[in-house]
Amino acid sequence: MRGPAAGVGGRRVAWAMVLLGGAAFVALAVLLVPWQPVPGGRPPPVADTDVLTAGELARAEEFVRTARLLGWSSLAVSLAVSALLGFTSLGTRLLGRLRLPWPLTVVGLVAGVLLLGRLATLPLGLLNHRHRVGAGLSTQSTGAWLVDVAKGVGLGIVVTSIALLVLVGCARRWRTWWPAVAGALAAGLVVVGSFVYPVLVEPLFNDFTPLEDGPLREQILGVAEAEEVVVDDVLVADASRRTTTLNAYVSGFGSTRRVVVYDTLLESQPDDQIVSVVAHELAHASYDDVVTGTLLGAAGSVAGVGLLALVLGSARVRRRAGVRGASDPRVVALVLALAAVGGVASSPVQSTISRQIEARADVAALTATGDAAAFVELQRALCRRSLCDPTPPAWSQLWFGSHPTAVERVALARRISRR
């Protein structure tokens, strides 16, 4: 067993990773993120009554009020459990007196921490599920929902165990240089994870079939050609077994990249609106937005490992958590607690970047289709189906809003249509 990172040398390496990862993140953000995605600047948002009727707004506000309360409460409980396990010695004692090889200790503690965290938020999650069922947004039975929860926990245990095994293994092997090695490997894991996600993870939750030949497919391929995107296929996800909401997305890159639409979208919306949403996703593919997100995530992970090493270098932190350092396999709960806090703290940065990228995709879709009316009707349908709040609180949009609001997107469409 090796102790914490070696004194001054270890801190220098940690600081180097923070500076290197941070500089790479800033450089990539400056070069790849569209900070002025709307020609002429963003127009002022339209009124919420331009998106939903008064009755629809009242229903959405009633739904969102409860959904936000449950969501924020769940986040608070999750953070509290993470802090209790990670910032005290409770997390190191989850396996009791068991003496296991260090890799099994890491995996066992990962499983214990994640299971406890999910069990703590399960009542709130179940209430939120029932709330969505009652509002007509979810079609899942409670049993099917619990199966999805179990799949998510299992996947989380596998992915998190891999990351923690790499971290602890590096700290045990390279006492001084482990932040550099672990940071590089973490960045590599982000890239690999993004690449394999569509083929390894998505099939765990949905079945996919190619979009049938016909006029709609031909229109989509025509838009793809206009956006200079090579599309081998457009896939349809059987989302209706879980939800009534409408969606489409692009995931993966290179040979794993694919454009996916929900079957709920195909079954309920006219072709012009389907083409509009697919044009938006094709814009993401055209600009390699998944690659952009992956590179930013990789750079962020390098800086994150450096920050983690600096925190673990504090004797006070180690003493409170009851661990000897990153090489101690019992460090799992502390690392996960720090990651949870860091994730929430960095959410405004992630969300701001996401909104810029989404706005650029909206502009590209409107330009490619030339059909602002279909885009506007699509935004209304998306908001109506999901019971969205077209005017969320500013702080909530800053912290958690990954897309422009519905009132902003409708205003953008009207601006583009007048060009």
HELIX and SHEET records of a PDB file:
HELIX    1   1 GLY A    7  LEU A   32  1                                  26    
HELIX    2   2 ASP A   48  ASP A   50  5                                   3    
HELIX    3   3 ALA A   54  GLY A   86  1                                  33    
HELIX    4   4 SER A   89  ARG A   93  5                                   5    
HELIX    5   5 TRP A  102  GLY A  134  1                                  33    
HELIX    6   6 THR A  142  ARG A  173  1                                  32    
HELIX    7   7 TRP A  178  LEU A  200  1                                  23    
HELIX    8   8 GLU A  202  LEU A  204  5                                   3    
HELIX    9   9 PRO A  215  ALA A  226  1                                  12    
HELIX   10  10 ALA A  239  ARG A  241  5                                   3    
HELIX   11  11 GLY A  254  THR A  256  5                                   3    
HELIX   12  12 ASP A  263  SER A  268  1                                   6    
HELIX   13  13 ASP A  271  SER A  286  1                                  16    
HELIX   14  14 ASP A  289  LEU A  312  1                                  24    
HELIX   15  15 ALA A  315  ALA A  321  1                                   7    
HELIX   16  16 PRO A  329  VAL A  331  5                                   3    
HELIX   17  17 VAL A  332  ALA A  345  1                                  14    
HELIX   18  18 SER A  347  THR A  369  1                                  23    
HELIX   19  19 ALA A  372  SER A  386  1                                  15    
HELIX   20  20 ALA A  394  PHE A  400  1                                   7    
HELIX   21  21 ALA A  406  SER A  417  1                                  12    
SHEET    1   A 4 PHE A 208  PRO A 210  0                                        
SHEET    2   A 4 VAL A 234  ALA A 237 -1                                        
SHEET    3   A 4 ARG A 258  TYR A 262  1                                        
SHEET    4   A 4 ALA A 248  SER A 251 -1                                        
END                                                                             
